[in-house]
Amino acid sequence: LLRLSGSGILDEYPNLFAYVARGEARPAYKRAFAAQLAVFAGTSPTG
């Protein structure tokens, strides 16, 4: 989802932009992203 936000592709599709924003705002998405980032950083996920 993060790749889409920086590409400008969603600018032409406000409904899709809102859908992605809702997905990124979900607690489960934030936890999953933090866990994946922790793997790459070599640390333990928090939360």
MIDOSE-1310 file (N, C-alpha, C; in nm, 2 decimals, decimal comma, always signed):
residues 47
llrl	+0,08/-0,12/+0,00/+0,00/+0,00/+0,00/+0,09/+0,13/+0,00; +0,20/+0,12/+0,07/+0,28/+0,24/+0,08/+0,34/+0,28/-0,06; +0,36/+0,18/-0,14/+0,42/+0,21/-0,27/+0,32/+0,29/-0,36; +0,20/+0,26/-0,34/+0,10/+0,34/-0,42/+0,09/+0,48/-0,38
sgsg	+0,10/+0,51/-0,25/+0,09/+0,65/-0,21/+0,19/+0,75/-0,26; +0,31/+0,70/-0,28/+0,42/+0,78/-0,34/+0,43/+0,79/-0,49; +0,35/+0,71/-0,55/+0,36/+0,70/-0,70/+0,28/+0,80/-0,78; +0,18/+0,86/-0,71/+0,09/+0,95/-0,78/-0,02/+0,89/-0,86
ilde	-0,02/+0,75/-0,86/-0,13/+0,68/-0,94/-0,26/+0,70/-0,88; -0,27/+0,71/-0,74/-0,40/+0,72/-0,68/-0,46/+0,86/-0,69; -0,38/+0,96/-0,73/-0,44/+1,10/-0,75/-0,56/+1,11/-0,84; -0,56/+1,02/-0,94/-0,67/+1,02/-1,03/-0,79/+0,94/-0,99
ypnl	-0,78/+0,87/-0,88/-0,89/+0,78/-0,83/-0,91/+0,81/-0,68; -1,00/+0,91/-0,65/-1,02/+0,95/-0,51/-1,08/+0,84/-0,43; -1,17/+0,76/-0,49/-1,23/+0,65/-0,41/-1,12/+0,55/-0,37; -1,03/+0,52/-0,46/-0,92/+0,42/-0,43/-0,82/+0,48/-0,33
fayv	-0,80/+0,61/-0,35/-0,71/+0,68/-0,25/-0,77/+0,67/-0,11; -0,90/+0,69/-0,10/-0,96/+0,68/+0,04/-0,96/+0,54/+0,09; -0,97/+0,44/+0,00/-0,97/+0,30/+0,04/-0,83/+0,26/+0,09; -0,73/+0,30/+0,02/-0,59/+0,28/+0,07/-0,56/+0,35/+0,20
arge	-0,61/+0,47/+0,21/-0,59/+0,54/+0,34/-0,65/+0,47/+0,46; -0,77/+0,42/+0,43/-0,84/+0,35/+0,54/-0,77/+0,22/+0,58; -0,71/+0,15/+0,48/-0,63/+0,03/+0,50/-0,51/+0,06/+0,58; -0,44/+0,17/+0,54/-0,32/+0,21/+0,61/-0,34/+0,25/+0,76
arpa	-0,46/+0,30/+0,78/-0,50/+0,35/+0,92/-0,54/+0,24/+1,01; -0,57/+0,12/+0,96/-0,61/+0,01/+1,05/-0,50/-0,04/+1,14; -0,54/-0,07/+1,27/-0,44/-0,11/+1,36/-0,37/-0,24/+1,32; -0,44/-0,33/+1,25/-0,38/-0,46/+1,21/-0,27/-0,43/+1,10
ykra	-0,30/-0,33/+1,01/-0,20/-0,30/+0,91/-0,07/-0,24/+0,98; -0,10/-0,15/+1,08/+0,02/-0,09/+1,15/+0,10/-0,19/+1,22; +0,03/-0,29/+1,28/+0,11/-0,40/+1,35/+0,19/-0,48/+1,25; +0,12/-0,52/+1,14/+0,19/-0,60/+1,04/+0,31/-0,53/+0,98
faaq	+0,29/-0,40/+0,96/+0,40/-0,32/+0,90/+0,51/-0,31/+1,00; +0,48/-0,28/+1,13/+0,59/-0,27/+1,23/+0,66/-0,41/+1,24; +0,59/-0,52/+1,24/+0,65/-0,65/+1,25/+0,75/-0,67/+1,13; +0,70/-0,64/+1,01/+0,78/-0,66/+0,89/+0,91/-0,57/+0,90
lavf	+0,89/-0,44/+0,94/+1,00/-0,35/+0,95/+1,10/-0,40/+1,05; +1,05/-0,46/+1,16/+1,14/-0,51/+1,27/+1,23/-0,62/+1,21; +1,17/-0,70/+1,13/+1,25/-0,81/+1,07/+1,37/-0,75/+0,98; +1,34/-0,65/+0,90/+1,44/-0,59/+0,82/+1,54/-0,51/+0,91
agts	+1,50/-0,46/+1,02/+1,59/-0,38/+1,10/+1,66/-0,47/+1,20; +1,62/-0,59/+1,22/+1,68/-0,68/+1,31/+1,65/-0,66/+1,46; +1,53/-0,60/+1,48/+1,48/-0,57/+1,62/+1,35/-0,65/+1,64; +1,31/-0,63/+1,77/+1,18/-0,70/+1,81/+1,07/-0,60/+1,79
ptg	+0,95/-0,65/+1,73/+0,84/-0,56/+1,71/+0,78/-0,52/+1,84; +0,72/-0,40/+1,85/+0,65/-0,35/+1,97/+0,51/-0,35/+1,94; +0,43/-0,36/+2,05/+0,28/-0,35/+2,04/+0,22/-0,47/+2,07
